[in-house]
Structure formats: structure tokens, C-alpha cells
Amino acid sequence: MWLFGYDEDGTPLRPAQVFEDMSADHAKKTVTLDPHPHLAGPSHASVHPCRHSVAIKRIIDMVCSILKFSSTFRLGRLRSA
């Protein structure tokens, strides 16, 4: 799996910024920055296949918890208005 990210202004993330979004368990171990095999340009974050399912499960869990918090926060703000 190959990942590439942009900041809120649409600028491609620098390598250090890519690893800010990774857990310490995965940064530079399960997830590394490597040249994409089919696309020219900057390196992409690569999730190594040997730990792919574990890494994806943690990413999904993290995103779900963020979305749950965000929707709960928004709901609370709507109710108090």
C-alpha cells in the first residue's frame, strides 16, 4: 500500500510531516518512505505487507475514534445553541 499526503493548503507533505501522522510503533518500521514503483516524484509512505493488516486496523481505529469525537463534539454544540 502506498500513501501520499497534502497539508491543508494542498502542498505535498515533507517526510517529517508524513511521520507525524503515524504512530511511533509504525513510523520508519512498518511504514517507510520509498520511491513509488510506478509514479515519478517524491517518495510515498509504504506500508510493508508483512504488517499490513495490523497497520491498517490501527489506522482505521484511529480515524473512527477521531470521527466519533468530532461528531459528538458537533452534536453537543448544536444542542447547546
Backbone hydrogen bonds, N-H to C=O, Kabsch-Sander energy under -0.5 kcal/mol:
donor,donor_aa,acceptor,acceptor_aa,energy
3,L,45,A,-3.0
7,D,11,T,-2.7
10,G,7,D,-2.1
13,L,5,G,-2.5
17,Q,14,R,-0.6
18,V,14,R,-1.9
19,F,15,P,-1.6
20,E,16,A,-0.8
21,D,17,Q,-0.7
21,D,18,V,-1.1
22,M,19,F,-1.1
26,H,23,S,-1.3
27,A,23,S,-2.4
28,K,31,V,-1.8
29,K,26,H,-2.1
31,V,26,H,-2.8
32,T,46,S,-1.9
34,D,32,T,-0.6
34,D,44,H,-2.6
44,H,34,D,-2.9
45,A,3,L,-2.5
46,S,32,T,-3.4
47,V,1,M,-2.2
48,H,30,T,-2.8
48,H,46,S,-0.7
51,R,48,H,-1.6
52,H,49,P,-1.0
55,A,51,R,-2.5
56,I,52,H,-2.7
57,K,53,S,-2.2
58,R,54,V,-2.0
59,I,55,A,-2.3
60,I,56,I,-2.8
61,D,57,K,-2.5
62,M,58,R,-2.4
63,V,59,I,-2.5
64,C,60,I,-2.7
65,S,61,D,-2.2
66,I,62,M,-2.1
67,L,63,V,-2.8
68,K,64,C,-2.6
69,F,65,S,-2.3
70,S,66,I,-2.7
71,S,67,L,-2.7
72,T,68,K,-2.2
73,F,69,F,-2.7
74,R,70,S,-2.5
75,L,71,S,-2.4
76,G,72,T,-2.3
77,R,73,F,-1.9
78,L,74,R,-2.1
79,R,75,L,-2.3
80,S,76,G,-1.6
81,A,77,R,-0.7
81,A,78,L,-0.6
